[in-house]
Amino acid sequence: MRNQSPDNYRPETPADLIGEARKIGAAILKQIRRMNGAAPTFKFMLHGPPGAGKTSIAKMIACEIAADKIDIETINGRNVDSETVREWHRNAAYGSLFGGWKVKVINEADLIPAVAQDLMLTYLDDLPPQNAVVATSNQNVAGLTERFQTRFRLVKVLGPSCDELSQWLIEKWYLPKQTADFISLGACGNVRQALLDAANFRTFGKTERRQKALIKDVAKIAPSKQTWDTVQSRYGSEKATATNDLR
């Protein structure tokens, strides 16, 4: 992962993740390796807030068990319609040409229409050996039909705390502590958003304009009294006054 910048950072192993996602990713991959292909199928649903690392974990699972990238199909839930599910069912009997697993990664599974969810029940029940379905959902799984939920092993992934995220930005991307604290507070556990803000800071530098923009983001995202007190205590009365002007 040389020459990566925050905005194109792509975790490849659980060690590249942060917070709870790192532990969950490592535990799942360890279980898969221990089974050594003994499990006939895998059906995981990773759910939690945006930017917590769910998609990264799903990709790691897929790369771990698929012998070739051609056996990994990635699709967004909004594009999973009835005809797509019927096609999956028709082709389910065909194994991998490379002797590994066939994996479907479904991002934002909560966007799958209810009709398609119902059709997928039979597909998931009849999933042949060495086939896996790994789904992610940004919403509470209660948004999915109850029967659909029961076909998956549900794994909740929460984002890192502000302190964890700030420390990671300092150690990984060498950001000044004050900037890392600002970014982590505004990101509210969304690592993806924090990386974008870190990339902007590295590109444009520590300017008053960028600093005010970060303060404004914090005020928009988390305008609670607790957050306001945190901004005042961490960044001083001058910056707190600037935040007050922007609110």
Secondary structure, DSSP 8 states (H G I E B T S, - for coil): -TT--GGG----SGGGS-THHHHHHHHHHHHHHHHTT-SSEEEEEEE-STTSSHHHHHHHHHHHH-SSGGGEEEEEGGG--HHHHHHHHHHTT---TTSS-EEEEEESGGGS-HHHHHHHHHHHHT--TTEEEEEEESS-GGGS-HHHHTTSEEEE-----HHHHHHHHHHHH---HHHHHHHHHHHTT-HHHHHHHHHHHHHH-S-HHHHHHHHHHHHHH--SHHHHHHHHHHHHHHHHHHHHHH-
